[in-house]
């Protein structure tokens, strides 16, 4: 009788433990299947309006990486233009790319470092780059330029850009540039040039891409803009 009682106690103990394990399993499965919630994305603003460039230094660094072969020139040029803030203006399907900037620091940088390999005197280097800018602007059909030689201030407007909200693209008839001699792309001969755009919250990113098969390079030229609240 004592053996039977011990055997029954052992059996009930096993059943109790097994039952507890079965009850706990659904709880564990329920916890593991609980979906994770993601933070909601900010609502995107309307594309129409005025957009001011942000982090433009990043764009310049990418441009100068291929334009100048030495680090000193790249650094000097980027620092000289760090205060330039281009603006996109979008009204309906019409787009302009414009900026106003004082080019004195860039001209000094060109004379002191960038043009030093080509010219013995700073003044000659500056005269060369200013002359090249004037000639280049004279050959551009869709840029209007106001250049003040006394103050080295320039106001440039690239017009006739076209917005397509279906394909999410902005197409310019000529490559956007700074002071004519700094195309914001690998070349200034891409006419027209098409940018893909994306808006997240109040920030718009536009980018143009180029694949160089021989060099096995995929180049992405990107600019960011923040919506100006009226």
Secondary structure, 3 states (H helix, E strand, C coil): CHHHHHHHHHHHHHHHHHHHHHHHHHHHHHHHCCCCCCCCCCCCCCCCEEEEEECHHHHHHHHHHHHCCCHHHHHHHHHHCCCCCCEEEEECCEEEEEEEEECHHHHHHHHHHHCCCCCCCHHHHHHHHHHHHHHHHHCCCCEEEEEECCCCEEEEEEEEEEEECCCCEEEECCCCEECCCEECCCCCCCCCEEEEEEEECCEEEEEEEEEECCCCEEEEEEEEEEECCC
